[in-house]
Each structure stands twice: as structure tokens, then as C-alpha cells.
Amino acid sequence: MVSWLALILSLGLVLGLARWSLWGAMALGALVLGFLTLPPLEVGWAFLSVWTSPGIPLLALAMALIPLIGGALAATGRLEDVLAGLPRSRRAVYALAPALLGMLPVPGGALLSSPLVERAGGTTPEVRAAANVWFRHTLHSIYPLSPALLTGALLAGLDVWGVLPYQLPAVGVLTLVGYVFLLRRASGRIELPGSRPRRAILAPLGILFTAPVLDLLLKRLFVLPVPELATVLAAGASLALATAGRLSPAALVGIARREKAWRFGLIVIAVFSYLAVFVRSGLPERIGALALPPAVLAVGVGWLLGFSTGRQQAALSLVIPLYIGAAGAVRPWAFAVVYLASYLGYLLSPLHPCLTVSAEHVGVPLGAVWRRLLPPAGGVLALTALAAAFVL
């Protein structure tokens, strides 16, 4: 009984505090769960195991480097090259601007694409804001440097490149549904500001895609001490290209301070600390004894945690250990279901910064944008639940 109360209390703390500090909420939740279920020395060993596992600190370092890439591109003006190189179709701008810039996990990143989508015009402000939110994270399901995908795959004990084929159906469904509910409302063409040639987009896109390509090559062509070393080297290479000849070390330090890049690394450490305590608490065995249907955990709990926290990383870090406790392992199709369900909850959450800043930028109430997102998100969630009945 004490273990269940400890779990409920720790999850409540995570859900309640995640909007202010996800890593702080996860760390506090891990401490509360640990001290209520384990001897103090065992709690210390659980936290120490995270730091002594080489892959986790390296993943944390990579997560701290990735937002610096986006900050460097913005500071050097290369983001304007991205915008100038987009097609002139309103529908293309609505989808591509958020999708491309969504690969830059920077705080308030929706504000990078929102002005361009707003400039495109052609529909009501709430539709433009909804499109900005919907398409911003669509490619994250298959972007191998997405923090949520990296963290979730590692938590599930899966290779991030191995799960990508299972993620492709979700991207297709999200794109199709987004077109039916949002893109069809836009028509015509626009003229984007700036006199840069369209080929100027190639340099910043090359910087963006250097990291995932190099990550794949290093992992497939070399025997590394730990796979996460490839991710650090790949992210470092992209950052070097983004700053070469354009930013001084002092300017990069300023970007790191402004973006608070270390938060992304601390999130990884805190997430795995919670998992280490959770595994030692005996709760996985107790959850497994409940015989909860896997679909309930994957779809229902995944969606609820995504919506409640407004952080997909937080949702995955909570639901994946629960799923492992009930099913014993997370297979690739199960991971795809959990990932999509948590994403749909996160998409609609009022704690999701991209949703709130997009509504604020176009000057409409949050509820107006939410109502535009609810039908497509509800439809995809229903399809997810249906798929879960066949693959779980």
C-alpha cells in the first residue's frame, strides 16, 4: 500500500511541477518515491547508477548541444535563408515552415515559424495558429535527434534508428489528417520577404541534417564504446558548422545562457534517475500483477500524461516504465503507439508552450485554437486506439 501511495505522490509532484521545471520535478519525484520505498543508501545507489552509466551522461551532453544549433542559426541569420527558400504556396508554407523549424528544439521555438505562417495569410488566425502547432512536431516522430524520441527509445531499450520504420505510419496519418482539417482551408500563393536566392536554404538545411546523418554513419560503420558517443559527436559537428567563422566562443556562451541549454541535459539525468528508483522500488512487479490491458497503458495513460504535463519527454518517462511493468518489454509497435498517444495529449495540453505562444502571436484565445486542433487530434487518437487493439 505504501508503494502505491508513494507512486501516486511522486507522479502528482511531477505533474504539478513540470510546467515550471521538468528536470526539477522529475528529480524531486524520484527522491520522494525513493525515500518512501527504499532505504536511503539504496536511493543513493540508484542515483549513482545514472552517473556511472556512460551512455546517459553522454546523451545528456548531446541534448544540451542540440538547442545551441538552433540558437546559432538564428544568431547568424541563416534562419532567414530557410524562410526565403520555401515554396510560395500557402499550403506549403503552413506545413514546411513549422516542420523544418520544428527540428530545432529551442524554447518558444514556435515563434520562429509563427510569423511566417501569419505572413502567409489566406485563412483565419486560429487556423494559422493551429497549423503552426500541428505541423511543428510532425517530423519529430522520425527525427533521430528529437529529445523525446531519443529519450523514449533509450528508456524502452530500443535502438532509435530501429524504431524509425515503425514511426512512419504515424507521420503519414498526421500529415494527411492535418491536410484535411487545416491545409485545405488555405489556397493561393505568397511572396516571402527578402532578396536571398532560394538555393541559400541549402546551407542551413545541410547544417540541420549533418547531425542525424553523421549519427547514423558513426553507429553503423564504427564500433563505439557506447552508441550515445555518436550522438554527441554528430551534434557537435552540426554546432561547429553553424558557428564556423560567424560566432565567437563568447557569443556561443551567450546563446547557451539565453537558451538555458543545460536544462535539456538535466532532463535526461532526472528522467533516468526516476527510472532507476522506480525499478528498485518493486513497483514494476506490482504493476505487472495488476494485469492492466496494454492498450489502456499505451493509449489512455500515455495520452493523459502527455496532456497533464505538457511535456512529451515527461509523459514517455512515466508511461514506459509502467508499460514495462505490465507487459515485460516495449516492442517497436508498442513504442510507436505509446509515442503517438503521448504526443496527441502533449499537442492539446494548455501547458504546451508552442500552443500558447502560437495563440498569443496571432491574438486569439487559446480555446479558439484548441477547438481547431481537437477534431484532427481526436480522430488520430481514435485510430491509435484501433491500431493498439491489433498490435499490442
Contacts in CASP RR format, 6 or more apart in sequence:
PFRMAT RR
TARGET T0000
AUTHOR 0000-0000-0000
METHOD contacts of the structure
MODEL  1
MVSWLALILSLGLVLGLARWSLWGAMALGALVLGFLTLPPLEVGWAFLSV
WTSPGIPLLALAMALIPLIGGALAATGRLEDVLAGLPRSRRAVYALAPAL
LGMLPVPGGALLSSPLVERAGGTTPEVRAAANVWFRHTLHSIYPLSPALL
TGALLAGLDVWGVLPYQLPAVGVLTLVGYVFLLRRASGRIELPGSRPRRA
ILAPLGILFTAPVLDLLLKRLFVLPVPELATVLAAGASLALATAGRLSPA
ALVGIARREKAWRFGLIVIAVFSYLAVFVRSGLPERIGALALPPAVLAVG
VGWLLGFSTGRQQAALSLVIPLYIGAAGAVRPWAFAVVYLASYLGYLLSP
LHPCLTVSAEHVGVPLGAVWRRLLPPAGGVLALTALAAAFVL
2 36 0 8 1.000
2 37 0 8 1.000
3 36 0 8 1.000
3 37 0 8 1.000
3 281 0 8 1.000
3 282 0 8 1.000
3 283 0 8 1.000
3 286 0 8 1.000
4 286 0 8 1.000
5 36 0 8 1.000
6 32 0 8 1.000
6 33 0 8 1.000
6 34 0 8 1.000
6 36 0 8 1.000
6 37 0 8 1.000
6 281 0 8 1.000
7 33 0 8 1.000
7 281 0 8 1.000
7 283 0 8 1.000
9 32 0 8 1.000
9 33 0 8 1.000
9 36 0 8 1.000
10 29 0 8 1.000
10 30 0 8 1.000
10 32 0 8 1.000
10 33 0 8 1.000
10 36 0 8 1.000
10 274 0 8 1.000
11 29 0 8 1.000
11 318 0 8 1.000
13 25 0 8 1.000
13 28 0 8 1.000
13 29 0 8 1.000
13 32 0 8 1.000
14 25 0 8 1.000
14 26 0 8 1.000
14 28 0 8 1.000
14 29 0 8 1.000
14 274 0 8 1.000
14 309 0 8 1.000
14 314 0 8 1.000
14 318 0 8 1.000
15 25 0 8 1.000
15 305 0 8 1.000
15 308 0 8 1.000
15 309 0 8 1.000
16 25 0 8 1.000
17 24 0 8 1.000
17 25 0 8 1.000
17 28 0 8 1.000
18 25 0 8 1.000
18 26 0 8 1.000
18 309 0 8 1.000
18 310 0 8 1.000
18 311 0 8 1.000
18 314 0 8 1.000
18 351 0 8 1.000
19 309 0 8 1.000
19 310 0 8 1.000
19 351 0 8 1.000
21 263 0 8 1.000
22 263 0 8 1.000
22 267 0 8 1.000
22 270 0 8 1.000
22 309 0 8 1.000
22 311 0 8 1.000
22 313 0 8 1.000
22 314 0 8 1.000
23 263 0 8 1.000
23 265 0 8 1.000
23 266 0 8 1.000
23 267 0 8 1.000
23 269 0 8 1.000
23 270 0 8 1.000
24 266 0 8 1.000
24 270 0 8 1.000
25 270 0 8 1.000
25 314 0 8 1.000
26 267 0 8 1.000
26 270 0 8 1.000
26 271 0 8 1.000
26 273 0 8 1.000
26 274 0 8 1.000
26 314 0 8 1.000
26 317 0 8 1.000
27 269 0 8 1.000
27 270 0 8 1.000
27 273 0 8 1.000
27 274 0 8 1.000
29 274 0 8 1.000
30 46 0 8 1.000
30 47 0 8 1.000
30 270 0 8 1.000
30 273 0 8 1.000
30 274 0 8 1.000
30 276 0 8 1.000
30 277 0 8 1.000
30 278 0 8 1.000
31 43 0 8 1.000
31 277 0 8 1.000
33 274 0 8 1.000
33 277 0 8 1.000
33 278 0 8 1.000
33 281 0 8 1.000
34 42 0 8 1.000
34 43 0 8 1.000
34 46 0 8 1.000
34 277 0 8 1.000
34 280 0 8 1.000
34 281 0 8 1.000
35 43 0 8 1.000
37 277 0 8 1.000
37 280 0 8 1.000
37 281 0 8 1.000
37 282 0 8 1.000
37 283 0 8 1.000
38 46 0 8 1.000
38 277 0 8 1.000
38 280 0 8 1.000
38 281 0 8 1.000
42 280 0 8 1.000
43 277 0 8 1.000
46 273 0 8 1.000
46 276 0 8 1.000
46 277 0 8 1.000
46 280 0 8 1.000
47 273 0 8 1.000
47 276 0 8 1.000
47 277 0 8 1.000
49 276 0 8 1.000
50 56 0 8 1.000
50 269 0 8 1.000
50 272 0 8 1.000
50 273 0 8 1.000
50 276 0 8 1.000
51 57 0 8 1.000
51 269 0 8 1.000
53 272 0 8 1.000
54 225 0 8 1.000
54 226 0 8 1.000
54 228 0 8 1.000
55 226 0 8 1.000
55 227 0 8 1.000
55 228 0 8 1.000
55 229 0 8 1.000
56 154 0 8 1.000
56 228 0 8 1.000
56 268 0 8 1.000
56 269 0 8 1.000
56 272 0 8 1.000
57 269 0 8 1.000
58 226 0 8 1.000
58 228 0 8 1.000
58 229 0 8 1.000
58 231 0 8 1.000
58 232 0 8 1.000
59 150 0 8 1.000
59 151 0 8 1.000
59 154 0 8 1.000
59 228 0 8 1.000
59 231 0 8 1.000
59 268 0 8 1.000
60 264 0 8 1.000
60 265 0 8 1.000
60 266 0 8 1.000
60 268 0 8 1.000
60 269 0 8 1.000
61 232 0 8 1.000
61 265 0 8 1.000
62 145 0 8 1.000
62 150 0 8 1.000
62 228 0 8 1.000
62 231 0 8 1.000
62 232 0 8 1.000
62 234 0 8 1.000
62 235 0 8 1.000
63 147 0 8 1.000
63 150 0 8 1.000
63 151 0 8 1.000
63 264 0 8 1.000
63 265 0 8 1.000
63 267 0 8 1.000
63 268 0 8 1.000
64 261 0 8 1.000
64 262 0 8 1.000
64 264 0 8 1.000
64 265 0 8 1.000
65 232 0 8 1.000
65 235 0 8 1.000
65 236 0 8 1.000
65 239 0 8 1.000
65 261 0 8 1.000
66 105 0 8 1.000
66 145 0 8 1.000
66 147 0 8 1.000
66 211 0 8 1.000
66 235 0 8 1.000
66 264 0 8 1.000
67 104 0 8 1.000
67 105 0 8 1.000
67 106 0 8 1.000
67 107 0 8 1.000
67 259 0 8 1.000
67 261 0 8 1.000
67 264 0 8 1.000
68 239 0 8 1.000
68 242 0 8 1.000
68 252 0 8 1.000
68 255 0 8 1.000
68 256 0 8 1.000
68 259 0 8 1.000
68 261 0 8 1.000
69 104 0 8 1.000
69 207 0 8 1.000
69 208 0 8 1.000
69 211 0 8 1.000
69 235 0 8 1.000
69 238 0 8 1.000
69 239 0 8 1.000
69 242 0 8 1.000
70 79 0 8 1.000
70 104 0 8 1.000
70 106 0 8 1.000
70 242 0 8 1.000
71 104 0 8 1.000
71 106 0 8 1.000
71 242 0 8 1.000
71 255 0 8 1.000
71 259 0 8 1.000
72 239 0 8 1.000
72 242 0 8 1.000
72 243 0 8 1.000
72 246 0 8 1.000
72 247 0 8 1.000
72 252 0 8 1.000
72 255 0 8 1.000
73 79 0 8 1.000
73 82 0 8 1.000
73 104 0 8 1.000
73 204 0 8 1.000
73 207 0 8 1.000
73 208 0 8 1.000
73 242 0 8 1.000
74 106 0 8 1.000
74 112 0 8 1.000
75 246 0 8 1.000
75 247 0 8 1.000
75 251 0 8 1.000
75 255 0 8 1.000
76 242 0 8 1.000
76 243 0 8 1.000
76 246 0 8 1.000
76 247 0 8 1.000
78 203 0 8 1.000
78 204 0 8 1.000
78 207 0 8 1.000
78 242 0 8 1.000
79 101 0 8 1.000
79 112 0 8 1.000
79 204 0 8 1.000
80 194 0 8 1.000
80 196 0 8 1.000
81 196 0 8 1.000
81 200 0 8 1.000
81 201 0 8 1.000
81 203 0 8 1.000
81 204 0 8 1.000
82 100 0 8 1.000
82 101 0 8 1.000
82 201 0 8 1.000
82 204 0 8 1.000
82 205 0 8 1.000
83 97 0 8 1.000
83 116 0 8 1.000
83 192 0 8 1.000
84 192 0 8 1.000
84 193 0 8 1.000
84 194 0 8 1.000
84 196 0 8 1.000
84 197 0 8 1.000
84 198 0 8 1.000
84 200 0 8 1.000
84 201 0 8 1.000
85 192 0 8 1.000
85 196 0 8 1.000
85 198 0 8 1.000
85 199 0 8 1.000
85 200 0 8 1.000
85 201 0 8 1.000
86 92 0 8 1.000
86 93 0 8 1.000
86 96 0 8 1.000
86 97 0 8 1.000
86 116 0 8 1.000
86 192 0 8 1.000
86 201 0 8 1.000
87 93 0 8 1.000
87 96 0 8 1.000
88 189 0 8 1.000
88 190 0 8 1.000
88 191 0 8 1.000
88 192 0 8 1.000
89 188 0 8 1.000
89 189 0 8 1.000
90 120 0 8 1.000
90 121 0 8 1.000
90 122 0 8 1.000
90 186 0 8 1.000
90 187 0 8 1.000
90 188 0 8 1.000
90 189 0 8 1.000
90 190 0 8 1.000
91 179 0 8 1.000
91 183 0 8 1.000
91 186 0 8 1.000
91 187 0 8 1.000
93 116 0 8 1.000
93 117 0 8 1.000
93 120 0 8 1.000
93 190 0 8 1.000
93 192 0 8 1.000
94 117 0 8 1.000
94 120 0 8 1.000
94 128 0 8 1.000
94 131 0 8 1.000
94 132 0 8 1.000
94 135 0 8 1.000
94 182 0 8 1.000
94 183 0 8 1.000
94 186 0 8 1.000
95 131 0 8 1.000
95 135 0 8 1.000
95 175 0 8 1.000
95 179 0 8 1.000
95 183 0 8 1.000
96 135 0 8 1.000
97 113 0 8 1.000
97 116 0 8 1.000
97 117 0 8 1.000
97 132 0 8 1.000
98 110 0 8 1.000
98 113 0 8 1.000
98 117 0 8 1.000
98 131 0 8 1.000
98 132 0 8 1.000
98 133 0 8 1.000
98 134 0 8 1.000
98 135 0 8 1.000
98 136 0 8 1.000
99 135 0 8 1.000
99 136 0 8 1.000
99 138 0 8 1.000
99 139 0 8 1.000
100 113 0 8 1.000
100 205 0 8 1.000
100 208 0 8 1.000
101 109 0 8 1.000
101 112 0 8 1.000
101 113 0 8 1.000
101 136 0 8 1.000
102 109 0 8 1.000
102 112 0 8 1.000
102 113 0 8 1.000
102 136 0 8 1.000
102 137 0 8 1.000
102 139 0 8 1.000
102 140 0 8 1.000
103 139 0 8 1.000
103 140 0 8 1.000
103 143 0 8 1.000
103 145 0 8 1.000
103 146 0 8 1.000
103 208 0 8 1.000
104 112 0 8 1.000
104 208 0 8 1.000
105 146 0 8 1.000
105 147 0 8 1.000
105 264 0 8 1.000
106 112 0 8 1.000
106 259 0 8 1.000
107 259 0 8 1.000
107 260 0 8 1.000
107 353 0 8 1.000
108 353 0 8 1.000
108 354 0 8 1.000
108 357 0 8 1.000
109 136 0 8 1.000
109 353 0 8 1.000
109 354 0 8 1.000
109 357 0 8 1.000
110 132 0 8 1.000
110 133 0 8 1.000
110 136 0 8 1.000
110 353 0 8 1.000
110 354 0 8 1.000
110 355 0 8 1.000
110 357 0 8 1.000
110 358 0 8 1.000
110 361 0 8 1.000
111 357 0 8 1.000
111 361 0 8 1.000
113 132 0 8 1.000
113 136 0 8 1.000
114 129 0 8 1.000
114 132 0 8 1.000
114 357 0 8 1.000
114 358 0 8 1.000
114 361 0 8 1.000
114 362 0 8 1.000
115 361 0 8 1.000
116 192 0 8 1.000
117 128 0 8 1.000
117 129 0 8 1.000
117 131 0 8 1.000
117 132 0 8 1.000
118 125 0 8 1.000
118 128 0 8 1.000
118 361 0 8 1.000
118 362 0 8 1.000
119 190 0 8 1.000
119 192 0 8 1.000
119 193 0 8 1.000
120 128 0 8 1.000
120 186 0 8 1.000
120 190 0 8 1.000
121 128 0 8 1.000
121 186 0 8 1.000
121 190 0 8 1.000
122 128 0 8 1.000
122 186 0 8 1.000
122 187 0 8 1.000
122 188 0 8 1.000
123 185 0 8 1.000
123 186 0 8 1.000
124 185 0 8 1.000
125 362 0 8 1.000
125 363 0 8 1.000
125 364 0 8 1.000
126 359 0 8 1.000
126 362 0 8 1.000
126 364 0 8 1.000
126 368 0 8 1.000
126 369 0 8 1.000
126 371 0 8 1.000
126 372 0 8 1.000
127 182 0 8 1.000
127 185 0 8 1.000
127 186 0 8 1.000
127 372 0 8 1.000
128 362 0 8 1.000
129 358 0 8 1.000
129 359 0 8 1.000
129 361 0 8 1.000
129 362 0 8 1.000
129 364 0 8 1.000
129 369 0 8 1.000
129 372 0 8 1.000
130 182 0 8 1.000
130 358 0 8 1.000
130 369 0 8 1.000
130 372 0 8 1.000
130 373 0 8 1.000
131 178 0 8 1.000
131 182 0 8 1.000
131 183 0 8 1.000
131 186 0 8 1.000
132 354 0 8 1.000
132 358 0 8 1.000
133 347 0 8 1.000
133 352 0 8 1.000
133 354 0 8 1.000
133 355 0 8 1.000
133 358 0 8 1.000
133 369 0 8 1.000
133 373 0 8 1.000
134 174 0 8 1.000
134 178 0 8 1.000
134 182 0 8 1.000
134 347 0 8 1.000
134 373 0 8 1.000
134 376 0 8 1.000
135 178 0 8 1.000
136 354 0 8 1.000
137 343 0 8 1.000
137 347 0 8 1.000
137 354 0 8 1.000
138 171 0 8 1.000
138 174 0 8 1.000
138 175 0 8 1.000
139 171 0 8 1.000
140 146 0 8 1.000
140 148 0 8 1.000
140 149 0 8 1.000
140 343 0 8 1.000
141 149 0 8 1.000
141 167 0 8 1.000
141 170 0 8 1.000
141 171 0 8 1.000
141 174 0 8 1.000
141 339 0 8 1.000
141 340 0 8 1.000
141 343 0 8 1.000
142 149 0 8 1.000
142 164 0 8 1.000
142 167 0 8 1.000
142 168 0 8 1.000
142 171 0 8 1.000
143 149 0 8 1.000
143 212 0 8 1.000
144 150 0 8 1.000
144 160 0 8 1.000
144 161 0 8 1.000
144 164 0 8 1.000
144 212 0 8 1.000
144 215 0 8 1.000
144 216 0 8 1.000
145 211 0 8 1.000
145 212 0 8 1.000
145 215 0 8 1.000
145 231 0 8 1.000
145 234 0 8 1.000
145 235 0 8 1.000
147 264 0 8 1.000
147 267 0 8 1.000
147 268 0 8 1.000
147 313 0 8 1.000
148 312 0 8 1.000
148 313 0 8 1.000
148 316 0 8 1.000
148 339 0 8 1.000
148 343 0 8 1.000
149 160 0 8 1.000
149 163 0 8 1.000
149 167 0 8 1.000
149 339 0 8 1.000
150 160 0 8 1.000
150 231 0 8 1.000
151 267 0 8 1.000
151 268 0 8 1.000
151 271 0 8 1.000
151 313 0 8 1.000
151 316 0 8 1.000
151 317 0 8 1.000
152 313 0 8 1.000
152 316 0 8 1.000
152 317 0 8 1.000
152 320 0 8 1.000
152 335 0 8 1.000
152 339 0 8 1.000
153 159 0 8 1.000
153 160 0 8 1.000
153 163 0 8 1.000
153 335 0 8 1.000
154 160 0 8 1.000
155 271 0 8 1.000
155 272 0 8 1.000
155 275 0 8 1.000
155 316 0 8 1.000
155 317 0 8 1.000
155 320 0 8 1.000
155 321 0 8 1.000
156 320 0 8 1.000
156 324 0 8 1.000
156 330 0 8 1.000
156 335 0 8 1.000
157 330 0 8 1.000
158 330 0 8 1.000
158 332 0 8 1.000
158 335 0 8 1.000
159 227 0 8 1.000
161 216 0 8 1.000
161 219 0 8 1.000
162 332 0 8 1.000
163 332 0 8 1.000
163 335 0 8 1.000
163 336 0 8 1.000
165 332 0 8 1.000
166 332 0 8 1.000
166 333 0 8 1.000
166 335 0 8 1.000
166 336 0 8 1.000
167 336 0 8 1.000
167 339 0 8 1.000
169 336 0 8 1.000
170 336 0 8 1.000
170 339 0 8 1.000
170 340 0 8 1.000
173 380 0 8 1.000
173 383 0 8 1.000
174 380 0 8 1.000
177 376 0 8 1.000
177 379 0 8 1.000
177 380 0 8 1.000
178 376 0 8 1.000
180 376 0 8 1.000
181 372 0 8 1.000
181 375 0 8 1.000
181 376 0 8 1.000
182 372 0 8 1.000
182 376 0 8 1.000
206 241 0 8 1.000
207 238 0 8 1.000
207 241 0 8 1.000
207 242 0 8 1.000
208 238 0 8 1.000
210 234 0 8 1.000
210 237 0 8 1.000
210 238 0 8 1.000
210 241 0 8 1.000
211 234 0 8 1.000
211 235 0 8 1.000
211 236 0 8 1.000
211 237 0 8 1.000
211 238 0 8 1.000
212 234 0 8 1.000
213 234 0 8 1.000
214 230 0 8 1.000
214 233 0 8 1.000
214 234 0 8 1.000
214 237 0 8 1.000
214 238 0 8 1.000
215 230 0 8 1.000
215 231 0 8 1.000
215 234 0 8 1.000
215 235 0 8 1.000
218 224 0 8 1.000
218 229 0 8 1.000
218 230 0 8 1.000
218 233 0 8 1.000
218 234 0 8 1.000
219 227 0 8 1.000
219 230 0 8 1.000
222 230 0 8 1.000
224 230 0 8 1.000
243 252 0 8 1.000
247 255 0 8 1.000
255 261 0 8 1.000
256 262 0 8 1.000
267 313 0 8 1.000
271 313 0 8 1.000
271 314 0 8 1.000
271 317 0 8 1.000
274 317 0 8 1.000
274 318 0 8 1.000
275 317 0 8 1.000
275 321 0 8 1.000
278 284 0 8 1.000
278 321 0 8 1.000
279 321 0 8 1.000
283 325 0 8 1.000
284 321 0 8 1.000
284 324 0 8 1.000
284 325 0 8 1.000
285 325 0 8 1.000
287 322 0 8 1.000
287 325 0 8 1.000
287 326 0 8 1.000
288 325 0 8 1.000
288 326 0 8 1.000
288 328 0 8 1.000
290 326 0 8 1.000
291 326 0 8 1.000
292 326 0 8 1.000
294 323 0 8 1.000
294 326 0 8 1.000
294 327 0 8 1.000
294 334 0 8 1.000
294 388 0 8 1.000
294 392 0 8 1.000
295 337 0 8 1.000
295 385 0 8 1.000
295 388 0 8 1.000
295 389 0 8 1.000
295 392 0 8 1.000
297 319 0 8 1.000
297 322 0 8 1.000
297 323 0 8 1.000
297 326 0 8 1.000
297 327 0 8 1.000
297 338 0 8 1.000
298 319 0 8 1.000
298 323 0 8 1.000
298 334 0 8 1.000
298 337 0 8 1.000
298 338 0 8 1.000
298 341 0 8 1.000
298 388 0 8 1.000
298 392 0 8 1.000
299 337 0 8 1.000
299 341 0 8 1.000
299 381 0 8 1.000
299 384 0 8 1.000
299 385 0 8 1.000
299 388 0 8 1.000
300 341 0 8 1.000
300 385 0 8 1.000
301 319 0 8 1.000
301 322 0 8 1.000
302 315 0 8 1.000
302 319 0 8 1.000
302 338 0 8 1.000
302 341 0 8 1.000
302 342 0 8 1.000
302 345 0 8 1.000
303 341 0 8 1.000
303 342 0 8 1.000
303 344 0 8 1.000
303 345 0 8 1.000
303 381 0 8 1.000
304 345 0 8 1.000
305 314 0 8 1.000
305 315 0 8 1.000
305 318 0 8 1.000
305 319 0 8 1.000
305 342 0 8 1.000
306 312 0 8 1.000
306 314 0 8 1.000
306 315 0 8 1.000
306 342 0 8 1.000
306 343 0 8 1.000
306 345 0 8 1.000
306 346 0 8 1.000
306 349 0 8 1.000
307 345 0 8 1.000
307 346 0 8 1.000
307 348 0 8 1.000
307 349 0 8 1.000
308 315 0 8 1.000
308 349 0 8 1.000
308 351 0 8 1.000
309 315 0 8 1.000
309 318 0 8 1.000
309 346 0 8 1.000
309 349 0 8 1.000
309 351 0 8 1.000
310 345 0 8 1.000
310 346 0 8 1.000
310 349 0 8 1.000
310 351 0 8 1.000
310 352 0 8 1.000
311 346 0 8 1.000
311 351 0 8 1.000
312 342 0 8 1.000
312 343 0 8 1.000
312 346 0 8 1.000
315 342 0 8 1.000
315 345 0 8 1.000
315 346 0 8 1.000
316 338 0 8 1.000
316 339 0 8 1.000
316 342 0 8 1.000
319 338 0 8 1.000
319 342 0 8 1.000
320 330 0 8 1.000
320 338 0 8 1.000
323 330 0 8 1.000
323 334 0 8 1.000
323 338 0 8 1.000
324 330 0 8 1.000
327 334 0 8 1.000
327 392 0 8 1.000
330 338 0 8 1.000
333 391 0 8 1.000
333 392 0 8 1.000
334 391 0 8 1.000
334 392 0 8 1.000
336 391 0 8 1.000
337 384 0 8 1.000
337 387 0 8 1.000
337 388 0 8 1.000
337 391 0 8 1.000
337 392 0 8 1.000
340 380 0 8 1.000
340 384 0 8 1.000
341 381 0 8 1.000
341 384 0 8 1.000
344 377 0 8 1.000
344 378 0 8 1.000
344 380 0 8 1.000
344 381 0 8 1.000
344 384 0 8 1.000
345 377 0 8 1.000
346 352 0 8 1.000
347 355 0 8 1.000
347 373 0 8 1.000
347 377 0 8 1.000
348 355 0 8 1.000
348 370 0 8 1.000
348 373 0 8 1.000
348 374 0 8 1.000
348 377 0 8 1.000
349 355 0 8 1.000
350 356 0 8 1.000
350 366 0 8 1.000
350 370 0 8 1.000
355 366 0 8 1.000
355 369 0 8 1.000
355 370 0 8 1.000
355 373 0 8 1.000
356 366 0 8 1.000
358 369 0 8 1.000
359 365 0 8 1.000
359 366 0 8 1.000
359 367 0 8 1.000
359 368 0 8 1.000
359 369 0 8 1.000
END
